[in-house]
Amino acid sequence: MNESIKAVHRQHNVDVLSDISAYDASVTSRARAFHQSVPAYAPTPLCELRHLAEGLGLGRIAVKDESKRFGLNSFKGLGTSYAAARYLMQYLGLPEEEMTYERLQQPEVRARLRGLTLVTATDGNHGRGVAWAAKLFGLFAQVFMPRGGSPERLANIRGLGAEASFTTYNYDDTVRHAATLAREKGWILLQDTAFEGYTEVPRWIMQGYTTLADEAAEEYGERPTHIFLQAGVGSLAAAIAGYFAAHDGAQRPVITIVEPNRADCLYRTAAADDGTQHIVTGEINSIMAGLSCGEPSTIAWEILRDHADHFVSVPEWVAAKGMRILGNPLDGDPRIISGESGAVTTGLVAELMQNRSLDYLRERIGLGKDSRILCISTEGDTDRTNYRRVVWDGLYPSY
Ligand SMILES: Cc1ncc(COP(=O)(O)O)c(C=O)c1O
């Protein structure tokens, strides 16, 4: 495949924007209050990269470091804990207002939950989040990974007590496999992507992610002018875009979605703009495992279609560049250990500012010395073998 940086842009008709009330202040504050009740909760740091911003000719770059989230090395526990808790409260017939970690630990509640099983498909990080959420509430977890996935990520899921294995399918077929097993065995499907007939749990997962947006908004102080969001199925990106659109309306930051060339289903769907989803089929062998999804989440796409401005599809080396920049900062900037899916947005920002052949795209996105950038490093070195191959051995050099 001829890999290159490609972009499509969207103009929005403000009269027909999709509903984002599911991500407004009342929802966000409930999600955040729940997370605050979880013992391991602490806001993740927002790292200021002052020298990098100066060197690239930007006003500000701050990167939120999700490797510090709940000891899970990625942001995913926010979604899994919130969605599992919402599901369990509904299952128990308890009102949502009472939803706290402590409430779900009460002995009579724990007794009623005993024997329940969560099931999911994952490239690694979401499954680790599901295994952790199952452990929080005393449930079983069954986790399925696509063929060719990372053994280290599988081991981390098993380390939390879940049953985990590789399938012989790609990611999207593994999702269908988990959904079939849920139906057949009466397990609870805790999937971070929506499809026809399955939207409630993925929406809860996305609402859980708004805690991240809320922390970032608070830590940033002023509003960023530009947010770069990496996407697999699009749930994270849509939750963050939905949060800022719901809170800021037309004043929201410029939103740019970033995907690997090898799994750019949102970019293709935005480019075609024909009301149908354009999926990527077959083997997806990107180092950005968390972004290696060929089919957009239906409810995420509806939000991104109307509340994201640019969709950029990038080669593998853009992620590698981001990993090297964040892991080897300029003097005085903090170091961020960022994995493949975590670093791709920073890699793109740097490339846009350095590469003259991308002048048109930089101008189109509107980046310059007054720009205030927010990126999210969504994972740490969740596959340490590959991390070292990139950062030490120079796998995927720029260009
Ligand atoms: C580290 C990381 N970043 C980003 C994403 C993308 O999230 P989504 O699939 O919701 O677009 C994932 C998903 O697995 C991930 O693991």
The ligand as a Tripos MOL2 file, in Angstrom:
@<TRIPOS>MOLECULE
LIG
   16    16     1     0     0
SMALL
NO_CHARGES

@<TRIPOS>ATOM
      1 C1         -4.4630    3.3030   23.2520 C.3       1 LIG1
      2 C2         -5.7140    3.5080   22.4780 C.ar      1 LIG1
      3 N1         -5.9450    4.7040   21.9460 N.ar      1 LIG1
      4 C3         -7.0500    4.9540   21.2490 C.ar      1 LIG1
      5 C4         -7.9880    3.9640   21.0310 C.ar      1 LIG1
      6 C5         -9.1660    4.2830   20.1640 C.3       1 LIG1
      7 O1        -10.3850    4.2230   20.7990 O.3       1 LIG1
      8 P1        -11.7040    3.9770   19.9450 P.3       1 LIG1
      9 O2        -11.6660    2.5550   19.4780 O.co2     1 LIG1
     10 O3        -12.7770    4.2690   20.9020 O.co2     1 LIG1
     11 O4        -11.6620    4.8930   18.7940 O.co2     1 LIG1
     12 C6         -7.8000    2.7050   21.5810 C.ar      1 LIG1
     13 C7         -8.7840    1.6440   21.4080 C.2       1 LIG1
     14 O5         -8.5440    0.4900   21.6720 O.2       1 LIG1
     15 C8         -6.6230    2.4640   22.3220 C.ar      1 LIG1
     16 O6         -6.3640    1.2750   22.8680 O.3       1 LIG1
@<TRIPOS>BOND
     1     1     2 1
     2     2     3 ar
     3     2    15 ar
     4     3     4 ar
     5     4     5 ar
     6     5     6 1
     7     5    12 ar
     8     6     7 1
     9     7     8 1
    10     8     9 2
    11     8    10 1
    12     8    11 1
    13    12    13 1
    14    12    15 ar
    15    13    14 2
    16    15    16 1
@<TRIPOS>SUBSTRUCTURE
     1 LIG1         1 GROUP 0 **** ****
